[in-house]
Amino acid sequence: MAKRLALVVDDSKTARITLQRMLEKQGVDVDTVESAQDALNYLAGKTPNLIFMDHMMPGMDGFQAVKAIKKNPATAIIPIMMYTSKGGELYMSQARALGAVGIMPKEVQPAELFQVLKRLDMIEDRRKPSPTGTNQFVLLDTTPEVSPGPGPGRDAIQEIAREAAESINHDSELQLHLGDLLERYHNDLREEIQRLRDDLGQPVARATGLGALRRTVRTGGVFIPLVVLLILLIPLLWMYRFSDETLQELEDARELIASLQARQQQQVQLASTESATLRSRLDEQQNRNNEQSALLYKSITWAINQSSPYDIQQEAFSDRRLAIVHELVSRLQALGFKGTLRLESHLGEFCLVGSEADGYTLAPADLPVRDCAVYGHPLQHLPAIGERQSIAFANFLATSPLVNDSDISIEIVSHNYNQPRVPYPARHSDITAYEWNRIAATNNRVEINLVPSGS
């Protein structure tokens, strides 16, 4: 047999060296790598006869590496033995499902390693078979599969017998044992025949020899079928016992899976309930936050609008208004406000005297309001009087990052005389121009409204 090559994959240097030395003593060439990714890189250029794969490694673990190797057609046929301290029915099931041929512990003994290599055709068995204790390693595909059911009937017994016969052909130890039995029986039978011949050569003992020959023939005729029957019964009984144990293990596995599924379902339901509760709390908190934010924005605009009136000789959006707007936008950004800052201008309807040719001014304070020449704004001849802006204010709207590179936009709306804050008295009343113009000055104002996004 050509010398075989094994690849050891383990992040532990001690474990790699220990297994390497044990394999080399068995006549196996060994290459080692310290991670699953290194193993995949190695397999891109070389094809070993067997891979010993650790489970717990940094990055890609052993199961992920086995899955990747079996997925690649170029490496899928390489046997993989899990070399790990993990175990248990669930772990063996996972290893089998991924394609591993067995599980071998880190504390494997040389004799057990020899058995693993022999069964995987890595070495030739030149030693005589000897009884051993329970192996710590587990080969996942060396025993025939037995389908679970309520109990073996006639067809099941025939199938077990067929699988037992196949098992005999593949079990070298059982073949050697049966061969020894047949050889000993052949030798005993040959010696008995020789004795019979010696007896037949003596005339005096001819009758005795013939009787002995008949007894031997009769005995041999019964003994041979009994030996054959015994040979067949041994694997049948073993397979029957193995079938019962396998059925019990399958039933235990089903119960374990059902328990795990029930536990997982409970965890999913609990997580769903907790998630729904958390979402409800988050929604409530968000609603409270929105309500508090709305209340805060209303409070801010109310406070600012208390000083919203401006002098009739000033622009509606003067440098003084710019200072208020600039500070307000800065604070709104800090609060996380997103939306529109709406600036709404209103004109006061003043009691004026004069003419269109000479212009209009405020009426004397003691003039009765019914004697006013016109009611309006002294600068009403100017177009868009309610949208007048200082140069600094216009530059702010055009260039400031607070307006152009943020989530806050500024909108200017002119209402002219349409929405007085304080209602005017009747024009034919006896009140003076002073009282009338005091109301008009209150209505000559710029109000601020905050419109959050999505409103």
Secondary structure, DSSP 4 states (H G I P E B T S, - for coil): -PPPEEEEE-S-HHHHHHHHHHHHHTT-EEEEESSHHHHHHHHTT---SEEEE-SS-SSS-HHHHHHHHHHSTTTTTS-EEEESS--SHHHHHHHHHHT--EEE-TT--HHHHHHHHHHTTSS---S--------S-EETTSS------S---HHHHHHHHHHHHHHHHH-HHHHHHHHHHHHHHHHHHHHHHHHHHHHHTSGGGHHHHHHHHHHHHHHHHHHHHHHHHHHHHHHHHHHHHHHHHHHHHHHHHHHHHHHHHHHHHHHHHHHHHHHHHHHHHHHHHHHHHHHHHHHHHHHHHHHHHTT-B--TTS-TB-HHHHHHHHHHHHHHHHHT--EEEEEEEE---EEEEEETTTEEEEPPTTSBGGG-SEEE-TTTTSTTGGG-B-HHHHHHHHH-HHHHSSSEEEEEEE-TTS--SS----TTSS-BHHHHHHHHHHHSEEEEEEEETT-
